[in-house]
Amino acid sequence: MPVGGQRRLTTTILSSLYLIIPKMCLKSPILESDFSLYSDFINVGTLPSELKLWKIKWIAFKDVDRPHTAVEALNYCNPELFPNIHFLLKVLATLPVSSATLERSFSTLKRVKTFLRNSAGQERLTGLAILIVHRDVTVNPDEVLNQFALQKDRNILLV
C-alpha cells in the first residue's frame, strides 16, 4: 500500500476512534464500518446498538461535563454494559500520537555512532545516547568531579 494510502487509513481509524469520546460522539455520526479492523476483538453485531446507548448516556450531560479524553471516558465506561466501546477506548488511550520520539532516538543514536566512528564500547555509547536524549537534565561538573575523586581505583598502574 502506498504511504499516502496508509496515512489516510490511519487517519480514518484514529478519527473514528476519536468520535467515541463523549465530547465528540454527539457532534458527528459514527460509522460502525470504520471499526471492522477490530472485528476479531469486538462484537461487530452489537456495536451499533452499543453506540446508540453510549450517545444516549451523554445527552443528559452538559458539554463541559462530558469527558474530553479517552482516559477520562474509560473512567465512565462500564465494561459490562459497553464492552466494545470499552475496548475501543482502551485502544485509543494507548495509541501513540506519533512516532516522532522513537525516530528522534534513532537519529540521535546515529549521530552518536557517527561521531564515535564505532570505536566506543557499548557502555560508553549507551551513556552518551542517554545524555543526548535527555538534554533537559543539567549536569553539574563539580559534582561529577567530586564523584570521580571519591572513587578508590582511579589510577592506572603502568608498571
Solvent accessible surface area in square Angstrom, and as a share of the most:
residue,aa,sasa,rsa
1,M,161,0.72
2,P,103,0.65
3,V,102,0.59
4,G,33,0.32
5,G,16,0.16
6,Q,104,0.46
7,R,158,0.58
8,R,166,0.61
9,L,89,0.44
10,T,64,0.37
11,T,77,0.45
12,T,63,0.37
13,I,27,0.13
14,L,62,0.31
15,S,55,0.36
16,S,5,0.03
17,L,1,0.00
18,Y,102,0.39
19,L,34,0.17
20,I,1,0.00
21,I,6,0.03
22,P,0,0.00
23,K,57,0.24
24,M,41,0.18
25,C,0,0.00
26,L,58,0.29
27,K,116,0.49
28,S,38,0.24
29,P,105,0.66
30,I,15,0.08
31,L,108,0.54
32,E,58,0.26
33,S,83,0.53
34,D,37,0.19
35,F,1,0.01
36,S,68,0.44
37,L,107,0.53
38,Y,23,0.09
39,S,56,0.36
40,D,130,0.67
41,F,137,0.57
42,I,14,0.07
43,N,84,0.43
44,V,59,0.34
45,G,67,0.65
46,T,64,0.37
47,L,0,0.00
48,P,46,0.29
49,S,63,0.41
50,E,11,0.05
51,L,5,0.02
52,K,136,0.58
53,L,103,0.51
54,W,0,0.00
55,K,53,0.22
56,I,108,0.55
57,K,67,0.28
58,W,1,0.00
59,I,111,0.56
60,A,95,0.73
61,F,78,0.32
62,K,146,0.62
63,D,60,0.31
64,V,117,0.67
65,D,82,0.42
66,R,30,0.11
67,P,3,0.02
68,H,73,0.33
69,T,64,0.37
70,A,9,0.07
71,V,93,0.54
72,E,73,0.33
73,A,0,0.00
74,L,38,0.19
75,N,123,0.63
76,Y,114,0.43
77,C,6,0.04
78,N,62,0.32
79,P,70,0.44
80,E,154,0.69
81,L,121,0.60
82,F,13,0.05
83,P,71,0.45
84,N,6,0.03
85,I,0,0.00
86,H,36,0.16
87,F,52,0.22
88,L,0,0.00
89,L,0,0.00
90,K,91,0.39
91,V,28,0.16
92,L,28,0.14
93,A,37,0.29
94,T,109,0.64
95,L,67,0.33
96,P,99,0.62
97,V,150,0.86
98,S,73,0.47
99,S,59,0.38
100,A,44,0.34
101,T,93,0.54
102,L,106,0.53
103,E,108,0.48
104,R,147,0.54
105,S,41,0.26
106,F,125,0.52
107,S,50,0.32
108,T,5,0.03
109,L,64,0.32
110,K,149,0.63
111,R,120,0.44
112,V,4,0.02
113,K,83,0.35
114,T,69,0.40
115,F,163,0.68
116,L,17,0.08
117,R,183,0.67
118,N,115,0.59
119,S,95,0.62
120,A,27,0.21
121,G,48,0.46
122,Q,135,0.60
123,E,154,0.69
124,R,147,0.54
125,L,22,0.11
126,T,62,0.36
127,G,31,0.30
128,L,48,0.24
129,A,17,0.13
130,I,95,0.48
131,L,103,0.51
132,I,55,0.28
133,V,74,0.42
134,H,96,0.43
135,R,172,0.63
136,D,123,0.64
137,V,96,0.55
138,T,130,0.76
139,V,85,0.49
140,N,71,0.36
141,P,92,0.58
142,D,92,0.47
143,E,110,0.49
144,V,55,0.31
145,L,117,0.58
146,N,90,0.46
147,Q,126,0.56
148,F,115,0.48
149,A,58,0.45
150,L,144,0.72
151,Q,94,0.42
152,K,184,0.78
153,D,140,0.72
154,R,142,0.52
155,N,125,0.64
156,I,146,0.74
157,L,160,0.80
158,L,166,0.83
159,V,189,1.09
